Amino acid sequence: MNATSEQSYYNERRDLLADVITEYMTDKSITAHDIHRDIMGELNGWVTMSSPFMEKAQLVKKLMKGDKK
């Protein structure tokens, strides 16, 4: 993948994330706790499935909890 393609993919992925966050934030029936629960639930799924991405999911969870290491 060349630099332009990588930047395009990065932008598309960020746009997808922005869409999901916007969907949650603008839904008046969803609380901040609901958003947190759903994000952590998704990360827990990656941790418990013992995927090759388990360590990354564990680190993201730590960072979401405020651990900067």
BAFI-3210 file (N, C-alpha, C; in Angstrom, 3 decimals, decimal comma, padded with zeros to 6 digits):
// residues 69
n [1|2|3|4|5|6|7|8|9|10|11|12|13|14|15|16|17|18|19|20|21|22|23|24|25|26|27|28|29|30|31|32|33|34|35|36|37|38|39|40|41|42|43|44|45|46|47|48|49|50|51|52|53|54|55|56|57|58|59|60|61|62|63|64|65|66|67|68|69]
n.u [000,845|000,638|001,718|-000,338|-002,597|-002,556|-003,033|-005,566|-007,010|-006,661|-008,069|-010,659|-011,189|-011,111|-013,295|-015,355|-015,225|-015,843|-018,482|-019,746|-019,320|-020,682|-023,269|-023,822|-023,475|-025,435|-027,807|-030,436|-031,415|-029,359|-026,913|-023,855|-022,744|-023,822|-022,511|-019,847|-020,080|-020,715|-018,454|-016,418|-017,405|-017,113|-014,312|-013,726|-014,673|-012,704|-010,560|-011,311|-011,579|-009,127|-007,568|-005,077|-004,930|-005,411|-003,677|-003,426|-006,063|-006,293|-004,479|-005,703|-008,001|-006,826|-005,822|-008,206|-009,194|-007,635|-004,987|-001,821|000,290]
n.v [-001,168|002,174|005,465|007,339|005,702|004,520|006,758|007,424|005,132|005,345|007,748|006,955|004,983|006,524|008,165|006,286|005,630|008,138|008,355|006,291|007,170|009,606|008,660|007,402|009,616|011,447|010,203|010,530|008,748|007,298|006,963|008,312|006,284|004,065|004,209|003,847|001,267|-000,246|000,125|-000,944|-003,524|-004,460|-004,410|-006,272|-008,555|-008,969|-009,504|-011,842|-013,706|-014,655|-013,770|-012,901|-010,266|-009,738|-008,672|-006,039|-005,173|-005,380|-003,382|-001,103|-001,062|-000,505|002,064|003,404|003,450|005,303|004,739|005,561|004,093]
n.w [000,000|-000,908|000,265|-000,130|-000,373|002,157|003,785|002,888|003,660|006,433|006,879|006,084|008,006|010,365|009,792|009,919|012,653|013,718|012,807|014,265|016,921|016,792|016,356|018,817|020,594|019,830|020,302|022,292|024,135|025,092|027,575|029,009|030,480|029,192|026,718|027,509|028,643|026,339|024,707|026,348|026,543|023,915|023,721|025,733|024,498|022,550|024,201|025,584|023,563|023,013|020,874|018,359|018,805|021,398|023,388|022,514|022,809|025,595|026,358|025,257|026,858|029,350|028,841|028,356|030,876|032,044|032,634|031,771|030,793]
ca.u [000,000|001,458|001,413|-001,647|-003,599|-002,560|-003,691|-006,979|-007,564|-006,697|-009,174|-011,914|-011,366|-011,459|-014,665|-016,232|-015,226|-016,597|-019,901|-020,229|-019,362|-021,777|-024,521|-024,005|-023,567|-026,657|-028,982|-030,826|-031,764|-028,108|-026,146|-022,397|-022,476|-024,146|-021,431|-018,693|-020,383|-020,646|-017,051|-015,685|-017,912|-016,441|-012,913|-013,716|-014,828|-011,389|-009,690|-011,727|-011,500|-007,722|-007,134|-003,735|-005,068|-005,801|-002,827|-003,785|-007,344|-006,021|-003,838|-006,732|-008,822|-006,062|-005,789|-009,564|-009,389|-006,778|-003,603|-001,067|001,447]
ca.v [000,000|003,383|006,454|007,933|004,688|004,386|007,942|007,297|004,106|005,948|008,700|006,191|004,333|007,596|008,570|005,253|005,823|009,368|008,046|005,494|008,039|010,546|007,917|007,262|010,907|012,178|009,424|011,051|007,661|006,648|007,719|008,133|004,937|003,108|004,261|003,202|-000,171|-000,876|000,110|-001,922|-004,846|-004,850|-004,720|-007,538|-009,628|-009,207|-010,085|-013,199|-014,658|-015,049|-013,490|-012,324|-008,858|-009,703|-007,744|-004,685|-004,878|-005,154|-002,079|-000,086|-001,003|000,226|003,474|003,947|003,615|006,385|004,310|006,117|003,239]
ca.w [000,000|-000,946|001,311|-000,404|-000,026|003,612|004,334|002,539|004,543|007,767|006,905|006,041|009,311|011,303|009,487|010,484|014,100|013,964|012,597|015,406|018,099|016,575|016,556|020,260|021,278|019,476|020,717|023,610|025,051|025,499|028,570|028,952|031,017|028,123|025,734|028,138|028,754|025,027|024,260|027,156|026,158|022,668|024,047|026,479|023,520|021,947|025,231|025,947|022,459|022,885|019,514|018,315|019,163|022,801|024,133|022,103|023,458|027,009|026,489|025,014|028,066|030,382|028,458|028,549|032,318|032,506|032,821|030,629|030,469]
c.u [000,899|000,959|000,036|-002,756|-003,700|-003,271|-005,191|-007,664|-007,692|-007,884|-010,531|-012,212|-011,755|-012,893|-015,670|-016,349|-016,039|-018,096|-020,490|-020,343|-020,506|-023,120|-024,825|-024,267|-024,879|-027,934|-029,342|-031,180|-030,527|-027,364|-024,648|-022,022|-022,768|-023,027|-020,208|-018,897|-020,217|-019,209|-016,264|-016,140|-017,262|-014,995|-012,807|-013,872|-013,502|-010,447|-010,043|-011,635|-010,069|-007,218|-005,689|-003,744|-005,463|-004,979|-003,151|-005,100|-007,147|-005,386|-004,845|-007,628|-008,117|-006,063|-007,153|-009,853|-008,465|-005,343|-002,812|000,108|001,061]
c.v [001,242|004,396|007,079|006,970|004,513|005,557|007,877|006,277|004,639|006,903|008,001|005,548|005,365|008,077|007,566|005,411|007,060|009,132|007,285|006,372|009,041|009,882|007,775|008,610|011,630|011,427|009,831|009,957|006,945|007,548|007,497|006,744|003,863|003,045|003,532|001,696|-000,864|-000,943|-000,941|-003,343|-005,349|-005,212|-006,032|-008,724|-009,976|-009,864|-011,541|-014,187|-015,125|-014,877|-012,985|-010,840|-008,669|-008,680|-006,295|-004,274|-004,612|-003,784|-000,951|000,054|-000,232|001,721|004,131|004,204|004,676|006,012|004,739|005,262|002,124]
c.w [000,000|000,087|001,114|-000,037|001,483|004,262|004,068|003,449|005,963|007,881|006,889|007,390|010,368|011,068|010,036|011,996|014,461|013,804|013,777|016,652|017,975|016,824|018,051|020,930|021,005|019,810|022,139|024,612|025,596|026,482|028,348|029,473|029,978|027,096|026,278|028,222|027,411|024,503|025,031|026,825|024,879|022,922|024,810|025,545|022,858|022,939|025,463|024,798|022,200|021,462|019,533|018,702|020,625|023,583|023,777|022,776|024,945|027,239|026,253|026,236|029,162|030,086|028,650|030,024|032,905|032,785|031,585|030,210|029,532]
res [m|n|a|t|s|e|q|s|y|y|n|e|r|r|d|l|l|a|d|v|i|t|e|y|m|t|d|k|s|i|t|a|h|d|i|h|r|d|i|m|g|e|l|n|g|w|v|t|m|s|s|p|f|m|e|k|a|q|l|v|k|k|l|m|k|g|d|k|k]
***
